[in-house]
Structure formats: C-alpha cells, structure tokens
Amino acid sequence: MASPLLQRVAAGDKSAVRECIDRFGGLVWALARRMSPAGSEAEDAVQEIFMDLWRSSARFDPSIASEPAFVTMIARRRLIDRRRRRQRAPVTESFGESPTPAEPAAASRVESCAEASLAANALAQLRPEQRMVLVLSTCHGLSHEEIASTVNMPLGTVKAHARRGLLRVREMLGTLAPQALAGSRS
C-alpha cells in the first residue's frame, strides 16, 4: 500500500508536492475565495496555505484524520489568522488614484453609485449595533456565530440585530429609492 500523499510530501518527494497541489488546489482555492475580501487576497492566501501545508505535512497522522480534513484544518486556521490580521490593521484611504474618464457604460455605473449611496445612507441611520452586525456580515462575510464571538455578543442578539437592521434598511430603501429616482429624472 502506498503511503499517504502528505507523508510523501513530508519525506521531500517532489512529485508528491505537485500531486498535492493538483488534488487539494480546488479545495484550498474555494476556502480562500470564500473567506477573502478580494481575488488577489485569496491568491496570496492560497500560497500561504500551501507553504504552511508543506511545513506541517510531517504532523499528518492518517489514524487521526483524512488528508482532506487535515488540509481543510490548515487552510481554515491560516485564513482565520489572515482575517484577524486584517481586522487589527488600521484602515487607511488611498488618495493616489485619479478618477477614470467616462466610458459608454458610465450611466449604469452612475445608477450603481446612486444605489450604493442610498444603501450607505440607510445603513448610517441604523442603530450602531445593527450597523456593526450588518457590516461584519455583508462586507466581511462573517457568519452570525463568528460575529457573536468577535464582538462578544450572544448569538440570539446578533441574529435579532441582523434581522431588524435588514428590515429597517429595506423599509428606508423602499421610501428613499422612489424619491431619489424622481430627483434624478428631473
């Protein structure tokens, strides 16, 4: 019986490294895309995950877990570490980019910008805890459980804030959108 792939990687088998990338690349990429805010961030995460996987491959024990479970555990830990680093990093704004010239599809971009502005205004009118829960959920992709542990709030309270916040935003957008559209046509 052939030894497990990760044990061959730990032994320095170069063909096993390529086979590992082929076998687990899709799994790692899917996890990275799901937990990363941008494509370039996901690419960096995948690279970091595989580097950690090479370093950790000697710890793999087939009697404890399957290879996909071990790879998923390494990937998940690395992605959570990256998310925590991003959350601790200070938020900075870039002023170096100048606006691009208008293109034929500029009208649809203006509409999207107007809709985003309406949504941002509605979000700004929410109670702070509702706004925080919705931002963590929609912008950062955190689950209700992750939000509860991140902000040290009971899970039921997080769910209530999310529901009430979404209902309030929907209500505000329902009344603001027709006014905004009428104003843009005049």
Wavefront OBJ file of the C-alpha trace (Angstrom):
o trace
v 0.000 0.000 0.000
v 1.356 3.407 -0.966
v 1.969 5.900 1.810
v -0.442 8.835 2.094
v 0.300 11.839 -0.082
v 1.105 14.188 2.812
v 3.602 11.712 4.252
v 5.335 11.650 0.846
v 5.366 15.468 0.851
v 6.943 15.410 4.330
v 9.596 12.996 3.037
v 10.551 15.507 0.313
v 9.028 13.711 -2.694
v 8.803 16.442 -5.372
v 6.182 14.565 -7.403
v 4.027 14.378 -4.270
v 4.138 18.170 -3.960
v 2.729 18.585 -7.493
v 0.141 15.862 -6.821
v -0.841 17.619 -3.577
v -1.406 20.891 -5.426
v -3.467 19.094 -8.080
v -5.533 17.177 -5.538
v -6.164 19.913 -2.958
v -5.822 23.093 -5.015
v -9.556 23.350 -5.702
v -10.453 22.815 -2.058
v -7.939 25.393 -0.823
v -8.934 27.893 -3.523
v -12.648 27.547 -2.677
v -11.977 28.156 1.014
v -9.712 31.119 0.268
v -12.237 32.775 -2.086
v -14.995 32.314 0.473
v -13.029 33.858 3.326
v -11.043 36.558 1.474
v -12.296 40.016 0.555
v -10.612 40.135 -2.881
v -9.206 37.829 -5.546
v -5.624 38.958 -5.021
v -6.016 38.384 -1.282
v -7.297 34.857 -1.996
v -4.299 34.153 -4.249
v -1.911 35.238 -1.510
v -3.824 33.132 0.998
v -3.618 30.015 -1.188
v 0.136 30.432 -1.487
v 0.489 30.911 2.257
v -1.724 27.884 2.953
v 0.326 25.574 0.748
v 3.568 26.832 2.321
v 2.115 26.070 5.751
v 0.917 22.702 4.478
v 4.465 21.765 3.381
v 5.814 22.755 6.806
v 3.030 20.887 8.626
v 2.868 17.771 6.451
v 5.076 15.799 8.863
v 2.372 16.233 11.551
v -0.231 14.447 9.405
v -1.427 11.222 11.017
v -3.840 9.132 8.912
v -5.150 7.431 12.050
v -6.471 10.783 13.330
v -7.888 12.467 10.219
v -8.174 12.123 6.458
v -5.902 14.139 4.185
v -8.723 16.469 3.029
v -9.685 17.111 6.672
v -6.067 17.907 7.565
v -5.700 20.248 4.563
v -9.004 21.949 5.421
v -7.914 22.427 9.032
v -4.587 24.015 7.960
v -6.361 26.239 5.403
v -9.075 27.329 7.813
v -6.571 28.220 10.539
v -4.422 30.212 8.129
v -7.459 32.063 6.711
v -8.736 32.923 10.195
v -5.271 34.238 11.101
v -5.250 36.391 7.954
v -8.757 37.727 8.729
v -7.712 38.642 12.264
v -4.619 40.462 10.958
v -6.802 42.438 8.520
v -9.233 43.372 11.289
v -6.409 44.608 13.518
v -4.788 46.637 10.739
v -5.616 50.353 10.727
v -7.974 51.452 7.980
v -6.333 53.803 5.503
v -7.717 55.563 2.485
v -5.855 55.920 -0.772
v -5.948 59.312 -2.428
v -3.394 58.428 -5.124
v -5.821 57.196 -7.753
v -7.462 59.715 -10.037
v -10.922 59.145 -11.462
v -11.053 57.395 -14.831
v -12.647 59.080 -17.839
v -16.296 58.325 -18.560
v -16.966 55.251 -20.671
v -20.091 54.163 -22.579
v -21.280 52.142 -19.562
v -20.975 55.189 -17.283
v -24.766 55.539 -16.972
v -25.094 52.134 -15.338
v -22.188 52.972 -13.046
v -23.903 56.192 -12.016
v -27.047 54.232 -11.184
v -24.985 51.727 -9.192
v -23.266 54.583 -7.393
v -26.619 56.173 -6.588
v -27.942 52.856 -5.271
v -24.804 52.369 -3.175
v -25.205 55.876 -1.804
v -28.821 55.175 -0.861
v -27.795 51.943 0.844
v -24.956 53.694 2.714
v -27.342 56.428 3.884
v -29.853 53.835 5.070
v -27.102 51.903 6.847
v -25.876 55.088 8.538
v -29.342 55.640 10.036
v -29.376 52.268 11.826
v -28.585 51.786 15.489
v -24.803 51.276 15.903
v -25.076 47.614 16.918
v -27.343 46.818 13.942
v -24.965 48.614 11.574
v -21.953 46.767 13.013
v -23.627 43.347 12.657
v -24.710 44.048 9.066
v -21.260 45.344 8.048
v -19.495 42.348 9.583
v -21.931 40.016 7.861
v -22.185 41.560 4.394
v -18.795 43.223 3.939
v -16.566 40.853 5.881
v -18.518 37.653 5.239
v -18.714 36.613 8.882
v -21.389 34.161 9.971
v -23.680 35.015 12.886
v -21.631 32.717 15.120
v -18.370 34.418 14.086
v -19.880 37.852 14.711
v -21.101 36.766 18.146
v -17.634 35.600 19.149
v -15.889 38.589 17.535
v -17.979 41.250 19.286
v -18.677 39.180 22.413
v -22.456 39.283 21.969
v -24.996 36.465 22.420
v -25.853 34.669 19.177
v -29.580 35.407 19.509
v -28.843 39.111 19.927
v -26.666 39.094 16.796
v -29.447 37.420 14.821
v -32.021 39.903 16.129
v -29.823 42.885 15.212
v -29.248 41.456 11.727
v -32.948 40.864 11.100
v -34.127 44.185 12.491
v -31.350 46.030 10.689
v -32.178 44.424 7.342
v -35.883 45.125 7.784
v -35.137 48.755 8.640
v -32.791 49.166 5.640
v -35.405 47.612 3.350
v -38.032 49.963 4.747
v -35.785 53.015 4.289
v -34.758 51.997 0.780
v -38.395 51.474 -0.152
v -39.190 55.070 0.757
v -35.901 56.655 -0.367
v -35.474 54.940 -3.739
v -38.582 56.380 -5.470
v -37.682 59.882 -4.244
v -34.092 59.538 -5.460
v -35.151 58.208 -8.844
v -37.679 61.014 -9.295
v -34.995 63.561 -8.381
v -32.517 62.121 -10.893
v -35.016 62.318 -13.778
v -35.884 65.972 -13.324
l 1 2 3 4 5 6 7 8 9 10 11 12 13 14 15 16 17 18 19 20 21 22 23 24 25 26 27 28 29 30 31 32 33 34 35 36 37 38 39 40 41 42 43 44 45 46 47 48 49 50 51 52 53 54 55 56 57 58 59 60 61 62 63 64 65 66 67 68 69 70 71 72 73 74 75 76 77 78 79 80 81 82 83 84 85 86 87 88 89 90 91 92 93 94 95 96 97 98 99 100 101 102 103 104 105 106 107 108 109 110 111 112 113 114 115 116 117 118 119 120 121 122 123 124 125 126 127 128 129 130 131 132 133 134 135 136 137 138 139 140 141 142 143 144 145 146 147 148 149 150 151 152 153 154 155 156 157 158 159 160 161 162 163 164 165 166 167 168 169 170 171 172 173 174 175 176 177 178 179 180 181 182 183 184 185 186
